[in-house]
Amino acid sequence: MYQELRARSVEALKNAELRVRRGGAGKRRDLAEKPIREALKAVGAECWQLNDPDVGDLLVRFRGVLYCGEVKSGDRKLRKNQGAFPVWRTPEQVLDAIGVTRRSTT
């Protein structure tokens, strides 16, 4: 299922004219986005906020691979065009999606 979602997100990215920004000014962002971006930065991933209703919220580059996902807090519902992207609600979900394995501290 993840491979299918990833293929659909890549296709949506190819067909969309993206508006990308680095900062947080302007449009209100989801509360879950800041800790997710911080977790990505901590593992060396690059992250861009997307501002197009037809694509996900974040574009991530990690080890030469691009990922696109929709960030949602709690049980917030997806809008019509957001279903083509994986939903990331926690930093752990996005780190799993990009292939980062967390090591146990014990």
C-alpha positions, 0 to 999 in steps of 0.5 A: 500500500505504501508503494502505491501511495508513494507512486501517486504522490510522485505523480501528483508532484510531477503534475503540480506547480508547487509553491515551496517555502522554508519559513513559517510565516504566512499560512497557519501550519498544523501543530504536529508539523514543528516536531516532525520538522525538528525530528527530520532535521535531527537525522540530517533530512532536508524539509520544505513546507509546501503551499499547494492544496493539491499536494502534501504539506512537507517535501522531504529529501533524505539520502537522495530520495524525495518523500511527500506527506500530509501532516495532521494533528490528532484525528483531523480529517483529510481534505479531498485532494490529500488522499494521495499522500501518506499521513504523518501525525508523529515524528516516529511515523515520518522517520519510519516512512523515510527509513530511519530506524530508531535504536533502543536506549537500553 
